[in-house]
Amino acid sequence: MLKLHSKTWLWYALAIVVFMLDQASKMAVSGSLEMHTPVVFTSFFNFTLMHNYGAAFSFLGDAGGWQRYFLGLLAVVVSVGLIIWLARIPKQKTWEPLALALVLGGAVGNLYDRATLGYVVDFIVVHYQTYYWPAFNIADMAISGGAIMLLTDALRGKPQPNAEAVETLDK
């Protein structure tokens, strides 16, 4: 059985907050916007209600329905893995568990949509002239932000001790 320290609960709480913000935003948009009708905020940003039956960028969106179950199962496996990973992180770490909490909250947010609706609600649209980035939501932002943080952490690597520190330790 995993023994959780108090900081672990903080990261789980953050994941729940991300999930709740994601779901609240999707409920607000679904209840107030018409499908595929943009609400323009700036020349490069709008809200447009869309249903994504696939994965990121609507990958597998037209696959015939099986992808709902495959992507749902994948999200469950990833979420369980993230919960366990978070529980095993030393309490002095902050960057890695923050990143994992963001990914977990986002993954559960999109999993909830897929399980209850059969699709993921997307509504944030960013574009430049005629180039449109695929629509996304708060869960997607949390997943992307957390993934970038994890990648940054991995690329940064572990700090190498300098020669003076090694000499001091050897004495």
C-alpha positions as CSV (number, residue, x, y, z in Angstrom):
1,M,0.0,0.0,0.0
2,L,1.3,3.5,-0.9
3,K,1.8,5.8,2.0
4,L,0.9,9.4,0.9
5,H,2.6,12.4,2.4
6,S,0.5,15.6,2.9
7,K,2.0,17.3,-0.2
8,T,0.7,14.5,-2.4
9,W,-2.8,15.5,-1.4
10,L,-2.1,19.0,-2.5
11,W,-1.2,17.8,-6.0
12,Y,-4.4,15.6,-6.2
13,A,-6.4,18.7,-5.1
14,L,-4.8,20.7,-7.9
15,A,-5.8,17.9,-10.4
16,I,-9.4,18.1,-9.1
17,V,-9.4,22.0,-9.5
18,V,-8.2,21.6,-13.1
19,F,-10.9,19.0,-13.7
20,M,-13.6,21.3,-12.2
21,L,-12.5,24.4,-14.1
22,D,-12.5,22.3,-17.3
23,Q,-16.0,20.9,-16.7
24,A,-17.4,24.3,-15.6
25,S,-16.1,26.0,-18.7
26,K,-17.5,23.2,-21.0
27,M,-20.9,23.4,-19.3
28,A,-21.0,27.2,-19.6
29,V,-20.0,27.1,-23.3
30,S,-22.3,24.1,-24.1
31,G,-25.2,25.9,-22.5
32,S,-24.7,29.3,-24.1
33,L,-23.2,28.8,-27.6
34,E,-24.6,27.4,-30.7
35,M,-22.6,24.6,-32.4
36,H,-20.0,25.9,-34.9
37,T,-21.0,29.6,-34.4
38,P,-18.0,31.7,-33.4
39,V,-18.1,34.3,-30.6
40,V,-15.3,36.6,-31.6
41,F,-13.1,38.2,-28.9
42,T,-10.2,39.4,-31.1
43,S,-9.0,39.1,-34.6
44,F,-7.1,35.9,-33.6
45,F,-9.2,34.4,-30.8
46,N,-12.8,33.2,-30.4
47,F,-15.0,30.6,-28.7
48,T,-16.7,28.1,-31.1
49,L,-18.5,25.1,-29.7
50,M,-17.3,21.9,-31.3
51,H,-17.5,18.2,-30.5
52,N,-14.3,16.2,-30.9
53,Y,-14.9,12.5,-31.4
54,G,-11.2,11.7,-31.8
55,A,-8.0,12.5,-29.9
56,A,-5.9,15.7,-30.1
57,F,-6.5,17.7,-33.2
58,S,-9.4,15.3,-34.0
59,F,-7.1,12.5,-34.8
60,L,-9.3,9.4,-35.4
61,G,-12.4,11.6,-35.3
62,D,-13.9,9.8,-38.3
63,A,-12.9,6.3,-37.2
64,G,-16.4,4.9,-36.8
65,G,-16.9,4.9,-33.0
66,W,-14.4,2.4,-31.7
67,Q,-12.0,5.2,-30.9
68,R,-14.3,6.3,-28.0
69,Y,-13.5,3.1,-26.1
70,F,-9.9,2.9,-27.1
71,L,-9.2,6.5,-26.1
72,G,-11.3,6.1,-22.9
73,L,-9.3,3.0,-21.9
74,L,-6.0,4.8,-22.7
75,A,-7.1,7.8,-20.6
76,V,-7.9,5.5,-17.6
77,V,-4.6,3.7,-17.9
78,V,-2.7,7.0,-18.1
79,S,-4.7,8.5,-15.2
80,V,-4.0,5.5,-12.9
81,G,-0.3,5.7,-13.9
82,L,-0.2,9.4,-13.1
83,I,-1.9,8.9,-9.7
84,I,0.7,6.2,-8.8
85,W,3.6,8.4,-10.1
86,L,2.4,11.3,-8.0
87,A,2.2,9.2,-4.9
88,R,5.8,8.1,-5.3
89,I,7.4,11.5,-5.9
90,P,9.6,12.7,-3.0
91,K,7.8,15.5,-1.1
92,Q,10.7,18.0,-1.7
93,K,10.0,18.0,-5.4
94,T,7.6,20.6,-6.8
95,W,8.0,21.0,-10.6
96,E,7.4,17.4,-11.5
97,P,4.3,16.9,-9.4
98,L,2.9,20.2,-10.5
99,A,3.3,19.0,-14.1
100,L,1.7,15.6,-13.4
101,A,-1.2,17.2,-11.5
102,L,-2.0,19.4,-14.6
103,V,-1.8,16.4,-16.9
104,L,-3.9,14.3,-14.6
105,G,-6.6,16.9,-14.2
106,G,-6.8,17.5,-17.9
107,A,-6.8,13.8,-18.7
108,V,-9.7,13.1,-16.3
109,G,-11.6,16.1,-17.7
110,N,-11.5,14.8,-21.2
111,L,-12.1,11.2,-20.1
112,Y,-15.2,12.4,-18.3
113,D,-16.5,14.0,-21.5
114,R,-15.7,10.9,-23.5
115,A,-17.4,8.6,-21.0
116,T,-20.6,10.7,-20.5
117,L,-21.0,12.4,-23.9
118,G,-19.2,10.2,-26.3
119,Y,-17.0,13.2,-27.4
120,V,-14.9,15.9,-25.9
121,V,-16.2,19.5,-25.9
122,D,-13.7,21.9,-27.5
123,F,-14.3,25.6,-27.8
124,I,-11.2,27.7,-27.7
125,V,-10.0,28.7,-31.2
126,V,-6.9,30.6,-32.0
127,H,-6.1,31.6,-35.5
128,Y,-4.0,33.9,-37.7
129,Q,-5.8,35.1,-40.9
130,T,-6.9,31.9,-42.5
131,Y,-4.8,29.5,-40.5
132,Y,-6.8,28.0,-37.6
133,W,-5.2,26.0,-34.8
134,P,-7.5,23.0,-33.9
135,A,-10.1,23.9,-31.3
136,F,-9.1,22.9,-27.7
137,N,-10.3,23.3,-24.1
138,I,-8.9,23.9,-20.6
139,A,-8.1,20.2,-20.2
140,D,-6.0,20.3,-23.3
141,M,-4.2,23.4,-22.1
142,A,-3.4,21.7,-18.7
143,I,-2.2,18.5,-20.5
144,S,0.0,20.5,-22.9
145,G,1.4,22.7,-20.2
146,G,2.1,19.8,-17.9
147,A,3.7,17.8,-20.8
148,I,5.9,20.8,-21.7
149,M,7.0,21.1,-18.0
150,L,7.8,17.4,-17.9
151,L,9.8,17.6,-21.1
152,T,11.7,20.7,-19.9
153,D,12.5,18.9,-16.6
154,A,13.7,15.8,-18.5
155,L,15.9,17.9,-20.9
156,R,17.3,19.9,-18.0
157,G,18.6,16.7,-16.5
158,K,20.1,16.3,-13.1
159,P,22.7,18.9,-12.0
160,Q,26.2,17.6,-12.1
161,P,28.3,18.3,-9.0
162,N,31.2,20.7,-9.7
163,A,34.8,19.6,-9.1
164,E,35.2,21.5,-5.8
165,A,32.1,19.9,-4.3
166,V,33.4,16.4,-5.3
167,E,36.8,17.2,-3.7
168,T,35.2,18.4,-0.5
169,L,33.1,15.2,-0.4
170,D,36.2,13.0,-0.9
171,K,38.0,14.6,2.1
